[in-house]
Amino acid sequence: MKEGTIISAHPGIFNKLVTYLERIDKTISDEDKVILIMYGLPPSYHLLVTRNLYSRDTLKLNDVTSALVQYELQRWLKAEEGVEL
């Protein structure tokens, strides 16, 4: 994913690809999906990726996508306020 891309579009595109794979009988575990999403993020999400990958025993797709949307919202609000990230 390129820097500056809206993160909320990332899981939608990813889910579409997973659906295509499932149609040809290729299943991906939720934990693998999380890892693929996290490693597809730009460098500015490094802190979020590190926190999510290493602070949990299990990786749940819903938890991670919620965290991504929340993180993007915080970044957007700080940018609106003129706070340097």
HUCOR-V861521 format. One record per helix or strand. SS is the DSSP state (H for helix, E for strand). FROM is the first residue (numbers start at 1). TO is the last residue. If there is no record, write none. Layout:
{{SS;FROM;TO} {SS;FROM;TO}}
//
This chain:
{{H;7;23} {H;30;39} {H;43;54} {H;61;81}}
//
